[in-house]
């Protein structure tokens, strides 16, 4: 898995970036521990894997 942008992840999930951000809000502590910066557009591979597994997104 490689780093991906929020736009790309949102497109794969079929939602807007704003909706994706709302989905991620309750998981900020876990995402921060995995290396995600607060306003990052490009997400590290560990974060991409976490989001894909948590929300069942086929990347």
C-alpha positions as CSV (number, residue, x, y, z in Angstrom):
1,X,0.0,0.0,0.0
2,X,1.3,3.5,-0.8
3,X,0.4,6.9,0.5
4,X,-2.9,8.3,-0.9
5,X,-4.7,11.6,-0.8
6,X,-8.0,12.1,1.0
7,X,-9.6,13.0,-2.3
8,X,-8.7,9.6,-3.8
9,X,-9.9,7.7,-0.7
10,X,-13.2,9.7,-0.7
11,X,-13.7,8.9,-4.4
12,X,-13.2,5.2,-3.8
13,X,-15.8,5.4,-0.9
14,X,-18.2,7.3,-3.0
15,X,-18.4,10.3,-0.7
16,X,-17.0,13.8,-0.6
17,X,-13.9,14.8,1.3
18,X,-16.0,16.7,3.8
19,X,-18.0,13.5,4.5
20,X,-14.8,11.5,4.8
21,X,-13.4,14.0,7.3
22,X,-16.6,13.7,9.4
23,X,-16.2,9.9,9.4
24,X,-12.6,10.2,10.6
25,X,-13.3,12.8,13.4
26,X,-14.1,10.2,16.1
27,X,-10.9,8.3,15.3
28,X,-8.5,11.3,15.5
29,X,-6.4,9.8,18.4
30,X,-5.9,6.5,16.6
31,X,-5.0,8.3,13.3
32,X,-2.6,10.6,15.1
33,X,-0.8,7.6,16.6
34,X,-0.5,6.1,13.1
35,X,1.2,9.3,11.9
36,X,-1.6,11.4,10.4
37,X,-1.2,15.1,10.6
38,X,-4.2,17.2,11.4
39,X,-4.8,18.9,8.0
40,X,-2.9,16.4,5.9
41,X,-4.0,15.9,2.3
42,X,-1.6,13.0,1.7
43,X,-2.0,10.2,4.1
44,X,0.7,7.7,5.1
45,X,0.3,4.1,4.2
46,X,-0.5,2.9,7.7
47,X,-3.4,5.5,7.9
48,X,-4.7,4.4,4.5
49,X,-4.8,0.8,5.5
50,X,-6.6,1.7,8.8
51,X,-9.2,3.8,7.0
52,X,-9.8,1.1,4.3
53,X,-10.3,-1.6,7.0
54,X,-12.3,0.5,9.4
55,X,-14.8,1.7,6.7
56,X,-14.6,-1.3,4.3
57,X,-13.3,0.8,1.4
58,X,-11.9,-1.2,-1.5
59,X,-8.8,0.7,-2.6
